Amino acid sequence: MEVQGDEHRFKTIRQGILEKYRVASVSPETLFRYPTGEASALGLGYPPALVARVPAPSRERFVGVGNPFALGPIRQGEAVLDLGCGAGFDALVAALAVGPTGRVAGVDLSRRCWPWRRAAGLPRGCQPSNSGRPT
Ligand SMILES: C[S@@+](CC[C@H](N)C(=O)[O-])C[C@H]1O[C@@H](n2cnc3c(N)ncnc32)[C@H](O)[C@@H]1O
């Protein structure tokens, strides 16, 4: 059993993720080889009318690599948990889909994503929460 080595690897991976998304929360367009922001969301098939309703701070920091909403519809009143919600783009799209009777929780390792979600103005029922130590 290699506990010390595992702990070191865990810390290294965690730090790598935190640093990568720290930069992404400031200027995502410089970090990834794939498109980010609104153009990316439209290219991945998010409905343009929904994309336009997501406040700019989250829309501009969208760094998703797929469209989870393509898997099936989310209905009014449902509860959604977004694991690794970043700056909140998908959580906000989900909040629009579930409406005021639904609930959306966004969880992310990095607290640095939170200010963008606050600036975006979370709809009622969209509660940010945190799964890791504050960064
Ligand atoms: C590709 S981004 C998510 C993009 C997001 N869906 C959006 O709308 O822009 C991946 C996110 O997962 C988070 N993450 C990675 N590993 C995590 C973990 N173990 N627990 C919680 N969040 C994690 C990162 O901090 C990052 O914000």
The ligand as an SDF file (V2000), in Angstrom:
LIG
                    3D

 27 29  0  0  0  0  0  0  0  0999 V2000
  -14.5940   21.8240  -18.2220 C   0  0  0  0  0  0  0  0  0  0  0  0
  -14.9040   22.7350  -16.7230 S   0  0  0  0  0  0  0  0  0  0  0  0
  -16.6540   22.7580  -16.5820 C   0  0  0  0  0  0  0  0  0  0  0  0
  -17.3140   23.7370  -17.4630 C   0  0  0  0  0  0  0  0  0  0  0  0
  -18.6730   24.1670  -17.0480 C   0  0  0  0  0  0  0  0  0  0  0  0
  -19.6420   23.1080  -17.2170 N   0  0  0  0  0  0  0  0  0  0  0  0
  -19.1160   25.4120  -17.7910 C   0  0  0  0  0  0  0  0  0  0  0  0
  -20.3420   25.5480  -17.9380 O   0  0  0  0  0  0  0  0  0  0  0  0
  -18.2800   26.2360  -18.1940 O   0  0  0  0  0  0  0  0  0  0  0  0
  -14.5100   21.5700  -15.4620 C   0  0  0  0  0  0  0  0  0  0  0  0
  -14.6850   22.0830  -14.0340 C   0  0  0  0  0  0  0  0  0  0  0  0
  -14.6140   20.9660  -13.1600 O   0  0  0  0  0  0  0  0  0  0  0  0
  -13.9690   21.3810  -11.9620 C   0  0  0  0  0  0  0  0  0  0  0  0
  -13.4460   20.1690  -11.3070 N   0  0  0  0  0  0  0  0  0  0  0  0
  -12.4650   19.3400  -11.7480 C   0  0  0  0  0  0  0  0  0  0  0  0
  -12.2870   18.3190  -10.8770 N   0  0  0  0  0  0  0  0  0  0  0  0
  -13.1870   18.5060   -9.8630 C   0  0  0  0  0  0  0  0  0  0  0  0
  -13.4950   17.7800   -8.6680 C   0  0  0  0  0  0  0  0  0  0  0  0
  -12.8400   16.6670   -8.3350 N   0  0  0  0  0  0  0  0  0  0  0  0
  -14.4810   18.2540   -7.8650 N   0  0  0  0  0  0  0  0  0  0  0  0
  -15.1540   19.3900   -8.1920 C   0  0  0  0  0  0  0  0  0  0  0  0
  -14.9110   20.1260   -9.3130 N   0  0  0  0  0  0  0  0  0  0  0  0
  -13.9330   19.6840  -10.1420 C   0  0  0  0  0  0  0  0  0  0  0  0
  -12.9230   22.3870  -12.4050 C   0  0  0  0  0  0  0  0  0  0  0  0
  -12.5570   23.2790  -11.3590 O   0  0  0  0  0  0  0  0  0  0  0  0
  -13.6440   23.0870  -13.5740 C   0  0  0  0  0  0  0  0  0  0  0  0
  -14.2780   24.2780  -13.1430 O   0  0  0  0  0  0  0  0  0  0  0  0
  1  2  1  0
  2  3  1  0
  2 10  1  0
  3  4  1  0
  4  5  1  0
  5  6  1  0
  5  7  1  0
  7  8  2  0
  7  9  1  0
 10 11  1  0
 11 12  1  0
 11 26  1  0
 12 13  1  0
 13 14  1  0
 13 24  1  0
 14 15  1  0
 14 23  1  0
 15 16  2  0
 16 17  1  0
 17 18  1  0
 17 23  2  0
 18 19  1  0
 18 20  2  0
 20 21  1  0
 21 22  2  0
 22 23  1  0
 24 25  1  0
 24 26  1  0
 26 27  1  0
M  CHG  2   2   1   9  -1
M  END
$$$$
